[in-house]
Amino acid sequence: MPTGLLVSVRSVTEALSAVAGGAAVVDIKEPDRGPLGMADPKVWRAVRDVVPRSLPVSVALGDLNDWRDRAAPDPSCFEGLAFRKIGFAWAGDDWRARWRALRTEWGDGPPWVAVIYADWTRAEAPEPVEVIAEAAEARCGGVLIDTWDKRQRSPIGPSWDVHVQAIRREVGLVAIAGGLDEAAIRSLARLKPDYFAVRGAACERGDRRLTIAADRVAALVQACGSSPR
């Protein structure tokens, strides 16, 4: 199967552009709130309502530390969603215990996707092997390899094949993100992830703070080796 394109959107309008361009997954996040910024749950519902049911919709939930002393979303907010992503920047040595407690508190819902930050030393996040091991223990739906500092060049390259293979073997679904453009997607194609994940490259002028453009999505879909819908 060809690698699909996951496009992160912040509104209904952007979701429709992502669908028109051929996105395989519509992801919801708020880029002004960080690399995994959580959008308001009302945006989740609005996007899920306009995206065809045949396409998965996922949501970003920020980093584990964002949920200190914060109430969990109402379980109904997750209805119809395929995945929920969480990262571990600045998570500290007790991140495993705290994530396990959060999963228990939140209960059933869409499968979790654990996020590895390729620049984990900059983010003071767990190393990839640690995240993979905990994701396997938690029976996550998959793992996303991303970058925390969007201002820096991504360190993801062919050497990451060892982590991709470990994720596929121990967890399942593999997605790769981190400031990707068409050239980066083509150069990383040998890693054969299930999805490449983008925002900035799918936006007007390649600026992640601007609006998703259907023609840019379509070009990225072609770079993935898929055909626009």
One Martini backbone bead per residue (centre of mass of N, CA, C, O) as a GRO file, in nm:
protein
  229
    1MET     BB    1   0.097   0.035   0.021
    2PRO     BB    2   0.072   0.351   0.011
    3THR     BB    3   0.156   0.638   0.138
    4GLY     BB    4   0.002   0.853   0.338
    5LEU     BB    5  -0.170   1.165   0.413
    6LEU     BB    6  -0.132   1.383   0.683
    7VAL     BB    7  -0.346   1.658   0.787
    8SER     BB    8  -0.323   1.954   0.965
    9VAL     BB    9  -0.599   2.118   1.124
   10ARG     BB   10  -0.810   2.418   1.244
   11SER     BB   11  -1.065   2.373   1.042
   12VAL     BB   12  -1.316   2.328   0.827
   13THR     BB   13  -1.189   2.461   0.581
   14GLU     BB   14  -0.926   2.297   0.594
   15ALA     BB   15  -1.052   2.016   0.578
   16LEU     BB   16  -1.169   2.049   0.292
   17SER     BB   17  -0.894   2.093   0.156
   18ALA     BB   18  -0.768   1.823   0.236
   19VAL     BB   19  -0.975   1.646   0.094
   20ALA     BB   20  -0.947   1.769  -0.194
   21GLY     BB   21  -0.627   1.685  -0.203
   22GLY     BB   22  -0.610   1.370  -0.059
   23ALA     BB   23  -0.628   1.299   0.221
   24ALA     BB   24  -0.614   1.023   0.452
   25VAL     BB   25  -0.580   1.224   0.702
   26VAL     BB   26  -0.744   1.413   0.958
   27ASP     BB   27  -0.598   1.655   1.158
   28ILE     BB   28  -0.623   1.810   1.487
   29LYS     BB   29  -0.487   2.142   1.540
   30GLU     BB   30  -0.304   2.411   1.723
   31PRO     BB   31  -0.025   2.584   1.632
   32ASP     BB   32  -0.031   2.816   1.861
   33ARG     BB   33   0.012   2.561   2.092
   34GLY     BB   34   0.215   2.396   1.933
   35PRO     BB   35   0.318   2.096   1.792
   36LEU     BB   36   0.048   1.966   1.976
   37GLY     BB   37  -0.190   2.147   1.963
   38MET     BB   38  -0.495   2.192   2.111
   39ALA     BB   39  -0.804   2.193   2.019
   40ASP     BB   40  -1.114   2.251   2.041
   41PRO     BB   41  -1.371   2.028   2.069
   42LYS     BB   42  -1.561   2.181   1.872
   43VAL     BB   43  -1.370   2.131   1.632
   44TRP     BB   44  -1.379   1.833   1.618
   45ARG     BB   45  -1.681   1.808   1.551
   46ALA     BB   46  -1.691   1.985   1.297
   47VAL     BB   47  -1.490   1.816   1.132
   48ARG     BB   48  -1.620   1.537   1.152
   49ASP     BB   49  -1.890   1.632   1.006
   50VAL     BB   50  -1.732   1.699   0.712
   51VAL     BB   51  -1.588   1.440   0.706
   52PRO     BB   52  -1.569   1.163   0.569
   53ARG     BB   53  -1.617   0.849   0.707
   54SER     BB   54  -1.374   0.717   0.539
   55LEU     BB   55  -1.209   0.922   0.710
   56PRO     BB   56  -0.981   0.979   0.929
   57VAL     BB   57  -0.977   1.128   1.266
   58SER     BB   58  -0.753   1.328   1.447
   59VAL     BB   59  -0.591   1.423   1.766
   60ALA     BB   60  -0.439   1.668   1.950
   61LEU     BB   61  -0.305   1.684   2.314
   62GLY     BB   62  -0.028   1.742   2.341
   63ASP     BB   63   0.128   1.727   2.641
   64LEU     BB   64   0.140   1.578   2.938
   65ASN     BB   65   0.180   1.849   3.103
   66ASP     BB   66  -0.101   1.976   3.012
   67TRP     BB   67  -0.255   1.766   3.239
   68ARG     BB   68  -0.205   1.927   3.478
   69ASP     BB   69  -0.469   2.014   3.649
   70ARG     BB   70  -0.669   1.882   3.423
   71ALA     BB   71  -0.943   1.813   3.267
   72ALA     BB   72  -1.095   1.589   3.101
   73PRO     BB   73  -1.246   1.513   2.839
   74ASP     BB   74  -1.525   1.437   2.725
   75PRO     BB   75  -1.597   1.136   2.589
   76SER     BB   76  -1.781   1.251   2.355
   77CYS     BB   77  -1.549   1.402   2.197
   78PHE     BB   78  -1.435   1.110   2.066
   79GLU     BB   79  -1.646   1.064   1.872
   80GLY     BB   80  -1.528   0.935   1.559
   81LEU     BB   81  -1.239   0.890   1.636
   82ALA     BB   82  -0.923   0.731   1.563
   83PHE     BB   83  -0.715   0.931   1.721
   84ARG     BB   84  -0.470   1.006   1.993
   85LYS     BB   85  -0.225   1.249   2.068
   86ILE     BB   86   0.096   1.234   2.251
   87GLY     BB   87   0.344   1.396   2.435
   88PHE     BB   88   0.695   1.437   2.620
   89ALA     BB   89   0.768   1.714   2.699
   90TRP     BB   90   0.906   1.769   2.995
   91ALA     BB   91   0.816   1.494   3.168
   92GLY     BB   92   1.013   1.330   3.313
   93ASP     BB   93   1.072   1.039   3.501
   94ASP     BB   94   0.735   0.997   3.550
   95TRP     BB   95   0.582   0.958   3.272
   96ARG     BB   96   0.470   0.673   3.279
   97ALA     BB   97   0.288   0.693   3.529
   98ARG     BB   98   0.123   0.939   3.427
   99TRP     BB   99   0.013   0.808   3.167
  100ARG     BB  100  -0.126   0.570   3.299
  101ALA     BB  101  -0.317   0.744   3.473
  102LEU     BB  102  -0.454   0.890   3.238
  103ARG     BB  103  -0.567   0.642   3.093
  104THR     BB  104  -0.740   0.550   3.330
  105GLU     BB  105  -0.908   0.808   3.367
  106TRP     BB  106  -1.023   0.818   3.065
  107GLY     BB  107  -1.036   0.555   2.926
  108ASP     BB  108  -1.212   0.501   2.682
  109GLY     BB  109  -1.121   0.515   2.325
  110PRO     BB  110  -0.920   0.606   2.117
  111PRO     BB  111  -0.638   0.537   2.006
  112TRP     BB  112  -0.314   0.572   2.075
  113VAL     BB  113  -0.049   0.817   2.002
  114ALA     BB  114   0.282   0.821   2.023
  115VAL     BB  115   0.542   1.069   2.068
  116ILE     BB  116   0.834   1.124   1.895
  117TYR     BB  117   1.118   1.315   1.945
  118ALA     BB  118   1.387   1.366   1.749
  119ASP     BB  119   1.454   1.625   1.953
  120TRP     BB  120   1.469   1.521   2.264
  121THR     BB  121   1.690   1.693   2.399
  122ARG     BB  122   1.552   1.968   2.354
  123ALA     BB  123   1.268   1.857   2.493
  124GLU     BB  124   1.312   1.663   2.728
  125ALA     BB  125   1.263   1.372   2.624
  126PRO     BB  126   1.223   1.071   2.553
  127GLU     BB  127   1.349   0.816   2.415
  128PRO     BB  128   1.252   0.621   2.163
  129VAL     BB  129   1.270   0.340   2.309
  130GLU     BB  130   1.082   0.425   2.543
  131VAL     BB  131   0.827   0.491   2.384
  132ILE     BB  132   0.793   0.222   2.242
  133ALA     BB  133   0.765   0.047   2.495
  134GLU     BB  134   0.514   0.196   2.612
  135ALA     BB  135   0.331   0.165   2.364
  136ALA     BB  136   0.324  -0.141   2.377
  137GLU     BB  137   0.211  -0.165   2.666
  138ALA     BB  138  -0.050   0.024   2.580
  139ARG     BB  139  -0.160  -0.050   2.301
  140CYS     BB  140  -0.114   0.121   2.069
  141GLY     BB  141  -0.182   0.231   1.742
  142GLY     BB  142   0.087   0.418   1.750
  143VAL     BB  143   0.362   0.615   1.600
  144LEU     BB  144   0.506   0.941   1.613
  145ILE     BB  145   0.744   1.115   1.423
  146ASP     BB  146   0.883   1.418   1.545
  147THR     BB  147   0.910   1.770   1.607
  148TRP     BB  148   0.951   2.030   1.834
  149ASP     BB  149   1.145   2.222   1.669
  150LYS     BB  150   1.042   2.412   1.391
  151ARG     BB  151   1.319   2.585   1.344
  152GLN     BB  152   1.452   2.319   1.285
  153ARG     BB  153   1.611   2.079   1.146
  154SER     BB  154   1.554   1.769   1.067
  155PRO     BB  155   1.691   1.447   1.187
  156ILE     BB  156   1.542   1.279   0.986
  157GLY     BB  157   1.648   0.960   0.853
  158PRO     BB  158   1.765   0.657   0.754
  159SER     BB  159   1.853   0.582   1.056
  160TRP     BB  160   1.538   0.546   1.146
  161ASP     BB  161   1.472   0.252   1.066
  162VAL     BB  162   1.501   0.113   1.343
  163HIS     BB  163   1.247   0.253   1.463
  164VAL     BB  164   1.037   0.178   1.254
  165GLN     BB  165   1.065  -0.129   1.292
  166ALA     BB  166   0.996  -0.132   1.595
  167ILE     BB  167   0.715  -0.018   1.571
  168ARG     BB  168   0.597  -0.228   1.380
  169ARG     BB  169   0.660  -0.474   1.570
  170GLU     BB  170   0.545  -0.349   1.866
  171VAL     BB  171   0.281  -0.173   1.756
  172GLY     BB  172   0.254  -0.049   1.427
  173LEU     BB  173   0.190   0.232   1.341
  174VAL     BB  174   0.352   0.473   1.112
  175ALA     BB  175   0.466   0.814   1.157
  176ILE     BB  176   0.589   1.109   0.973
  177ALA     BB  177   0.741   1.413   1.067
  178GLY     BB  178   0.895   1.738   1.050
  179GLY     BB  179   0.893   1.960   0.817
  180LEU     BB  180   0.772   1.856   0.556
  181ASP     BB  181   0.831   1.804   0.215
  182GLU     BB  182   0.856   1.679  -0.089
  183ALA     BB  183   1.158   1.609  -0.068
  184ALA     BB  184   1.148   1.468   0.208
  185ILE     BB  185   0.950   1.248   0.134
  186ARG     BB  186   1.122   1.118  -0.088
  187SER     BB  187   1.378   1.063   0.096
  188LEU     BB  188   1.183   0.883   0.312
  189ALA     BB  189   1.046   0.644   0.154
  190ARG     BB  190   1.229   0.398   0.253
  191LEU     BB  191   1.071   0.376   0.538
  192LYS     BB  192   0.766   0.311   0.503
  193PRO     BB  193   0.528   0.456   0.607
  194ASP     BB  194   0.195   0.503   0.650
  195TYR     BB  195   0.266   0.814   0.721
  196PHE     BB  196   0.266   1.145   0.633
  197ALA     BB  197   0.310   1.453   0.819
  198VAL     BB  198   0.137   1.774   0.785
  199ARG     BB  199   0.137   2.145   0.740
  200GLY     BB  200   0.313   2.372   0.621
  201ALA     BB  201   0.331   2.247   0.323
  202ALA     BB  202  -0.003   2.282   0.304
  203CYS     BB  203   0.039   2.579   0.308
  204GLU     BB  204   0.054   2.883   0.243
  205ARG     BB  205   0.383   2.944   0.172
  206GLY     BB  206   0.467   2.727   0.397
  207ASP     BB  207   0.285   2.838   0.644
  208ARG     BB  208   0.154   2.712   0.941
  209ARG     BB  209  -0.025   2.986   1.000
  210LEU     BB  210  -0.178   2.935   0.765
  211THR     BB  211  -0.358   2.799   0.495
  212ILE     BB  212  -0.491   2.541   0.361
  213ALA     BB  213  -0.407   2.390   0.037
  214ALA     BB  214  -0.515   2.178  -0.202
  215ASP     BB  215  -0.271   2.186  -0.402
  216ARG     BB  216  -0.055   2.116  -0.188
  217VAL     BB  217  -0.171   1.849  -0.104
  218ALA     BB  218  -0.159   1.710  -0.382
  219ALA     BB  219   0.153   1.723  -0.408
  220LEU     BB  220   0.208   1.550  -0.151
  221VAL     BB  221   0.060   1.300  -0.242
  222GLN     BB  222   0.244   1.246  -0.483
  223ALA     BB  223   0.503   1.215  -0.313
  224CYS     BB  224   0.381   0.952  -0.166
  225GLY     BB  225   0.241   0.781  -0.422
  226SER     BB  226  -0.030   0.899  -0.460
  227SER     BB  227  -0.367   0.975  -0.549
  228PRO     BB  228  -0.577   1.202  -0.598
  229ARG     BB  229  -0.925   1.230  -0.528
   0.00000   0.00000   0.00000
